C-alpha cells in the first residue's frame, strides 16, 4: 500500500488525534492460528482473521504488517498522514474469540504490551484497555488495573462474545466498573455471530462493508432497550463508523420503541426513563472511523452535538491520506473542527494538552 503520489497533510491549527486505531500482539496471531485449526471454527472468525492471516493480497499484507508494530512503521505512517496521536485498541475480535481462561490471561498480556508501547512513545500513543467479557469479574478487575497501574482511561470491547451481548445482566459488572472509573467503552465491531451471519456471508457483506455496522448497531440498541443506561446513567459508550448508522435512525427508533412499549408486543421491551435518541445524545460518542464524509459528520454533530463527534482513521484497515486532506478541508467553524480533531478526544480519553513548543 503506497501513497507516494498523495500530498502529505501539512501542519494544522489543531492536533489530529485518531481515535479508533488497531494493534495486535504477534502472540495473539499464534493463538488465532490454533483456533483456525480447530474442527469447528466460527464462520465470522474464519471469514475475518482466516482471510487476513492467509491472503497474499496487498491489503492483507499491509494490515498484518502494521497491526503488530508499535514503533517506527506505525509512526512513519502517522507522520506521512499528518496524524499527531493514535488512540490504540486491541484489534477485533481480540481475546473475545478465545476460551475464558485464555482470554482473561491474554488480555493482561495485550494490555501490558500496549502500555509499554505508550511508554516508549507517550506523545504519539494512547491505549485502550482490552478485557475478557467471558469473565465479567475479571474484566472489572482489569479495568481497575488498566486505569490505576497502566495509565489507560478507556476500554475496548469488540462487540459480541461468542454470540452473547452485553445487554445480558450477567455482564453488567463491567459497566459498573467502567462507570466507577470514568472509562468510556469503545464498542468496536465484530463479525456477526454464527446464528446471524449466513445471509451476510453468502453475499460477501459480513465485514466492514455492512455486517460490522449492522451487528454493532444492534449491540448498541440492545444496551439502550435493556435499560443499561437507566442503571448506569454516567456510562459512556463510543461507536465508530458514524455511529453504525444509529444517528440516522434516531427519529424512527423513538417512534417505534414507544409504539412497541404501548402494544406490549415483547416482554423484553419495557418503558425506559428516556427516549432512545436521548441516550444517544447523553451516553454515546461517535467517531467517523472509515467515514470521511463531511455531510455525515455534520449531520451527526447536529444530532448528538459537536462535543460528541470525534475523528478516527481506522488504521491500518483504512489508511487513506487523501481522507485526512479532505477532512482538513471541511467547511466547518474552526472551533468545531478543533473539537472534532483534537479537544473532544482529549476530554474523552483524558489526554493532556501538549505544552507549548513540545
N, C-alpha and C positions, 0 to 999 in steps of 0.2 A: 504494500500500500504506500504509494508515494504521493507527495503533494508539492512537487518541485515547481510546478507552474502557477501555484497559487500565491497571492500576495499575503505575506505574513502580517497578521494584525499588529498595528502599532500601539504605542502607549495610549491608554485611555484615562479619562478623569475619574476612574473607578478601578478597583481590583476586579478581575474576572475570577470568581470563585465557582468552580464547577462542583455540583453537589450530589451527583449520582455516578461515581466513577468506581470501577470494579478492580479487584485483585484476587489472586488465587495462590495459596502456598503450593509449591511443587509437590509436597507430600499429599495434598488433597487429591491431586491428579492420580497418584498411585492408588489411593482409596477408591476413586472413581473407576479406575481400570478393573479393580477387583469386583466392584458392583456390576460392571458391564459383562463380566464373565459368568455371572450367576445365571441359572437356567430361566428364571422368570424376572425380567427387568421391566421396570415401569416404562410404559411406552413414551411418555413425555421425556423422561431422563434419557432414554435411548435416542430419541429424536434430537434432543438438545446437545448434551455432552457427548453422546456417541458420535454425533456428526463432527463437532468442533475438534474432538480429540483424535480423529482419524482422517479428516479431509485434507487433501493436498492443496486445496484452493488457496488463493492469495488471502482472502478474507479470514479463513480459519487459521492459517499460519500466523497472520498478523495478530489475531486475538490471543492465541495461545502463547505467543512470544511475549506479548505485552502484559498479560494477566499476572505472570509470575514475577514481574520486575517491579521493585520499589526503589529504584535508583536511576541510573543515567538514561536508560531507554525511555522510561516514563517522563522524566524531567525534560529530556530532549524534545519529546512530543509536546509537552506543555509549553515549552519555550517557543516552538515553531507555531503553535496555535494561539499564543498570547495568553495562556491560562496561568494566572498567578498562583492559585491554590486548587488542590483537589480535596474533596471530602470523599474518602475511600471506604468501600464496603466489601465484604466477602461476596464473591460472585454467586449468582443463583445456580443451583439450589443450595449452595453452601453445605452446612452439616445436616440439613433437613432431609437429604437423601439417604442418610446413614441410619443404623440402628441406634437405640437410645444411648447406650453406654459409650459407644464410639463417638457419637455426636457431642455428648457432654464433654468428653475429654478433648476432642479435636477443636471445639470452639475456643477453648483456652489456648491451644497451640496457635490457632489462627490469630487470635487477638494479641497474643504476645508478639508474633511476627509483625503484625501491622503496627503495634505500638513502637517496636524497635525501628521500623521504617520512619515513623513520625519523629522519633527522637533524632534520627540521622538528618532529617530534612524538616525541621519544625516550622520553617517559613513557607513550606510548599504543601505539606500534607496535614490532613486532619483525619482521624479514624472514627469509624462506627464500630460499636460492639456487636459481634455476632453471638447469638445464643441458640440453644437447642430447645425448641418448644416441646420436644419429646419428653422432657422432664422440666415442668414449669418451675418447680422449687429451685432446681439447679440454674435454670435460666435467670431467675430473680437474683440468685447469688452472683451470677456472672455480670449482671448489670451493675450490681454494687461494686464488684471488683474492678470492672471497667472504668467506672467513674472515680473511685477512690484510689486505685493503685495505678491504673494505666492512663488516666487523664483524658478519657474519652467521654463525650457528652451526648451521644445519640446511639440508637440501636438499629440494626437492620434485621428484618425478618423477611425471608423470601417466600412470602405468601403461604400457601397450604403446606402442611407437613404430612406426607403420605395420605393425602386426601382429606385431612382434618383441618378445620378452620378455627381461628382464634375466637370466633363468636361463641364457641362452646365454653361454658363457665369453668371447666377444668383448667383452662389456660389463663384465667384472669389474674392469677398471682403475678404473671408477667406484667400486666397492665398496672397492677398495684405498685410494683417495684419501679416501673417507668415513671409513673406519676410522682412517686415519693422522691425520686432522684432527678426529676425535671429533665428526663431524657426523652425527646421525641423518638418515635418509632418510624423508620422508613419501611413502609410496606412495599417491598420490591416484587416484581413479577416472578412467577414460576410458570412452567408449562401446565396446562390444565391436567387435573388428575385423571387416573385411568377411567373412571366412570363418566368422564365428561369429554375426553379428548377425541373420540372417534371421528365425528364429523369435521373437526378441525384438521386432524391429521390426514384424512383421506383427500383433503383439498390443499394440503400444504400451508395451512393457515394457523398452525398450532403455536408458532413462535411469536417473535416481536411484531410481525406484520399485523396480527389481530388477536390471536389466542391469549397472549400475555395480558393484553389490556382487558379483555372480557373476564378472564379469570381473576385478575387482581381487583378490577372494579366490583365484581361480585363479592369478593372478600371484604372490601371496604363497606359495601352496603350491608353485608351481614353484621359487621360491627355496629353500624348505626341502628339497624332494626332490632338487634338483640338487646339493646339498652346499655351497651358498653359505656357510652359517654354520659348516660344518666348516673351510672355507678361511679365513673371516674371522670368528673367534669373538667378537670385540668389536663387530661391526657391529650397529647398532640400526635397526630399521625401525618406522615409525609407520603404523598403519592407522586410518582413521576409521570412522564408522558402526558402532560397536560391534564393530570388528574384522572387518567384512564377513562376519559370522556365524561366523568360524572358531572362536572360543572355544566355541561351542555344538556344534561338530562334533569337539571335541578327542578324546573317547574313541574315536569311530569312525575318525578319522584314524590314531590309534595302532594300533588293531587291524588295519585293512585295509592300512596300509602294511607292517606286519610280515608279514601274510599274503601280500601281493604279492611281497615280497622272497623269502620262503621258496619260493614257487611258481615263481620265475624266469620270470614271465609277460612282463615287459617288460625289455629290456636297459638302458633308461634308469632303471629303478627299482632302485637299489643300496642296500646297507646304509648306514646313517648312524651317526654316533657316539652320537646320542641319539634319543629318540622325537620325532615331530613336535610333540607338546604341550610337550616340554621347550624346543624352540626358541621356541615361542610365549611361554613363561614367561620366557625368558632373553634373547631377541633382539628382542622386539616390545613396543611400547607401543600402547595403544588409546585413541582418543578417542571420545566419544559423539556426534560431529557428526551432526546431523539425527536423533538418537535420544534424545529427552528422556524416557526411560523408566526410572524408578528400579530396577525389578526387573532389567532387563537390565544396568544399571550395576553393581548389587550382585553379580549373578552373575559378571560379567566380572572384578570385583575379587577374587572368590573363586577364580577360575581363574588369573589372572595375578599377583595381589597388588594391594593398594590403592596400591602405589607406581608402578604401570604403567598406570593408567587416568586419563585427563585430560578436562577439559571442553573442548568446542568448540561453536560455534553453527552454522557453515556459512554465514556471511554472504557475499554478500547472497542466496544461493539459498534459505536458510531463516532469515529474520529474524523471530523469533517471541518477543516479550517475555514472553508468558504461559509459555513454556517455561523462561525464567530464574526466574520466580517458583516454578514447580513444582519445579525442581531445588534452589532455595534451601530449599524445604520438605521435602526428603527426610529421612526418619527415619534419620539416619546419625550415627555418632560424630563430634563436632565436629572432632577431629584428622584423621579420614579425609576429612571433607568439605573441610577446608582443603587437604589433599593433592590432592583431585580438582580443585578450582577454581584453586588457586594454586601450591603448592610443588612438585608434580610437574612442572609446566610450567617453573617457574624452574630446576629442576635439569636438565631435558632440553634446554631451549633456552638455558641459561646466561643467564638474566635476573636481574640483580641485585635484591636486596630493596630497595624504596624506603626512603629514610631517614625516620626518624620526623618527622611533620609535613609531609612532602613531598606 
